[in-house]
Amino acid sequence: MRRLVSETTLRPRQLILPMFVAEGLDAPRPIASMPGVVQHTRDTLRKAAVEAVNAGVGGLMLFGIPEKRDAQGSGAVDENGILNVALRDLRSELGDSTVLMADTCLDEFTDHGHCGVLDADGVVDNDATLRLYADMGVAQAEAGAHVLGPSGMMDGQVGVIRRALDEVGHSETAILAYSVKYASAFYGPFREAVDSQLKGDRKTYQQDLGNAREAMRELELDLAEGADMVMVKPALSYLDIIKAAADISPVPVAAYNISGEYAMVEAAAANGWLDRERTVLEVLTSIRRAGADLILTYWAAEAAAWLD
Ligand code: PBG
């Protein structure tokens, strides 16, 4: 009877696996604060991606870690940059059998670790960054990404990327807008995952965690600029925001079950304090119950196998 009247579905196709690929590695490098997650080599990325797709996940979100960084994050735009090379690898391996997504943000590629370029005072320059995002987005579409994920919270980023894509004939490349992204402590382990160079914080561009009304404004702006899907991030401390977004969004809503949310459960489970599988499925089901159509989660492949 519980099955008969259950209100919330959790299916493999609703899960998106974020993956990391690093330049110049001979073997995968474990990320200590995210047990079970690694920085892949190009080779192991390909294998792990195929396994995840075979397990039934709905999509992959790729992040690249370059060997060299500079102030402009030029490795992000370079067609031979690690992220673009790996996108090409995955698209030729997987074709259209999954939805291939790319992180469209400079923070992995800049030597200061910010999501954009800096002005003379060392503050992120929103409009100068937009021009680079447009070039980065086109490079990723050319490398085979089906979906771009602008995650840098620059104002106007969705519109600028949309126009740049359309101008060069990539009108079918979609945009998953990180519309609502809070300045969160839960990104901690991700900083290790991408070897982030950031000092300080992202408070000049990410949202104040106490604000809900602002989230709806961010969402509406991205919709007006042409977002095909929108995202709320993080997920667990922001279930109310996911709900509010789902209530008004005319496009699919994604939620990112981020690195710190993953690390908390893994650490507790490793100590025997939580039943790992039950906890993971409860986390994911609760994010779906709040209203997310799609969930980005480092458990995507494993959970997909459990759910199958
Ligand atoms: C920025 C970006 C971040 C994450 C995804 N994209 C880090 C940040 O904004 O500081 C975090 C993902 C996670 O914590 O799992 N490109």
Boltz pocket constraint, residues with backbone or C-beta under 6 A from the ligand:
constraints:
  - pocket:
      binder: B
      contacts: [[A, 103], [A, 105], [A, 106], [A, 107], [A, 108], [A, 115], [A, 151], [A, 152], [A, 186], [A, 187], [A, 188], [A, 189], [A, 190], [A, 202], [A, 257], [A, 258], [A, 259], [A, 260]]
      max_distance: 6.0
